[in-house]
């Protein structure tokens, strides 16, 4: 049984930890508001970009030259998974869910006879996946020193992906990230980046997405398809940032509550043991006085 001194020290230690988790929860809540606003503001732009891509692809005739990033290279053997995770932990199962989703996708592709390569964005994803896929991780990017995610970060990643495709390092690229739904809900999502998913024939497009293109649609596609890849990566990074802060806020709130429960239990144990010690001392004093 722990002594009174040990219990007192442990209570003080848990209280100190509770202060830290409470502070981290408040910081995560403040960052969440900004990250959520950034993610929500990026969605209309990426959706309108998809409308423009749909209109352009519909305007291109079969005889026109379509960029390789949209039509692919005609092969479907080597698949690269672009996995976006957080740089830090203490955010519950956020990174574990993305790693599990990636493993499922990688095993599915491998069972179909495909060659799988992995591009890790974020240190936690790399740490989780290298144990099983060390030989298949071909590139990694860490954003640990980036205080605020900007388009230049997505542009750097997008340029690397496009260069790898031009060097024939893969045939198909799939983006994996966590879509932010709410503070308690972040959904791992897969989105094909290369070749760009074309709209289905007969799919209804909004009137705002109908344009006349000069000089022609195929020349504009050569510019807008790489831009779309960078935009989708940027949106994924923003969604991840919001999801990470939401998961961290929830995790720190749970940790603060658990610390409070532990403090109550330790305090109860401390009071009981202290009362027992006082009672024992009183009995000894009374017994000694009666013996005299």
C-alpha angles and dihedrals in degrees: 000000000000117000123242090256092053092048092049092051092048092050090051090048094051091047090054090050090049090055090052095049091046091052091047090051091053092047091049090049091053092047091044093063092055094042092048092050091050092049094047092047091052095053098072091049094050091045092050088047087056089052091053091047089051092050093047095048090050091050093053112091124215092258094055123096111256119199115256089236088066103036096034126220096285094258133101104185107098116053123188120200114208100204119193117196138153126282095223139039133223090091102110117240095338097113094033091057092052092047091049091049090051093049091051091049093046093049091047092054092044091052088056090055096256126143111239126208126179131213110193122207108186132033097247093056091050092049092050097045102039092073091066105018104033093131092048098052103101101170140012135190125192123201095184094125094046110103095187125023111238136181089256089067091053090044091056092051092044092051090053092050093048092048091051089052091049088051088053093242091142142004103213129027123199123191116218120193141138115264112217112234102157141326091283099033127066116160122206106232135192120207126177111233104173122065090027111240108250120214118260118258112266092021109150114242128198118259090239090064094062112103143153111239127212133233087003141308097253094056090050090048090059088061102035100046094063089043090052090053091054092045093052091049090049091052090049091052091050092047089050093050092053092045092049093053092046092050092045093051091051093046093049091047089054091046091051091050092048091049090052091052091048091050090052092051093046091047091051091049090047093051093047093049091045091050091049090052092049091047091050092050091049091051090050092050093048092046091050092050092050091050089058 
